[in-house]
Amino acid sequence: MQHSDLVNINESNFVFTFKQTYFPQTMNIRMFSSFLCALSLFGCQSYDTSKNEEQIKPIRDTIYKNSVVKKLPIENIKNQDVIQVFHKDDTIRFSKKRLELATKLIPTFNMAIVESPDVAYIDRPKPLDVNNDEEKDFLSFGCEVCKDDYFLMYAHFLKNKNRGEEAECRERLINIFRLINELHRTLNQGGTYFSHQHYRIYAYAEYAVYLKIYYGEDYEKKYPVTLQKSFFINSLKQLILDDEKHNKEVLQSEKKRRKSKMLENLTDLNKLISDHFYLEQSQKFNYKQY
């Protein structure tokens, strides 16, 4: 695999993150569109494979396919990086320096009582809270891609707190959240929000795992989940049926394929929601995020 294969922000299971970009307030829509086109052309360019690892090393952390990790220089993995596998398809490479700064500057990551990812992000330390330039740069999580970085580090630290327990639960939650995200992505004809959600889902899933480990008794119910789950699944099904009937932006010939795929994903979602815990987490994620 060439290095250029690693630079794909939307459809593949890895992301090359860029440092925060600032846009002038006077930039109009035409200028912004031109900028996006230029950025997409830049992203399609191949890296010079003669460059060493240090020259092409991203400013921020990187997600790779697991198969790519085996090709990374051994000395780089041992001395400079921390490899964290979050999912069967995604492996995150964190620099040890950034994790050290996170431990030092973001107390939320080490608190006994864990806040949800969204609350933790809002309450995060800001660049103005420190004087050191390196620390200011590290705390610059204001842009959407930088927010992805924060959520990935949140998931990394919380997974360590959870001691890697509940592997099956974690996998199921990730799959549930991704199915819900994909449903809304299709209904909205795509968008960058859903691409960012693909990676932030690790934090949402890890927080749900934390709740199950430490507060699992709160989700134990004596009655069946069947009827409540049916209401939830049918509400999503109604969204799909309404989209097919009223969406004027999609060709009629395309609607049938879209509907079929969304209903197939909904069937998979229904199978994954096996008890009250997974139902509640599905409902919270769906109604809060979309």
Secondary structure, 3 states (H helix, E strand, C coil): CCHHHHCCCCCCCCCECCCCCCCCCCCCHHHHHHHHHHHHHHHCCCCCCCCCHHHHCCCCCEEECHHHHCCCCHHHHHHCEEEEECCCCCEEEEEHHHHHHHHHHCHHHHCCCCCCHHHHHHCCCCHHHCCCHHHHHHCCCCCHHHHHHHHHHHHHHHHHHCCCCCHHHHHHHHHHHHHHHHHHHHHCCCCHHHHHHHHHHHHHHHHHHHHHHHHHHHHCCCCCCHHHHHHHHHHHHHHHHHHHHHCCCCCHHHHHHHHHHHHHHHHHHHHHCCCHHHHHHHHHHHHHHC
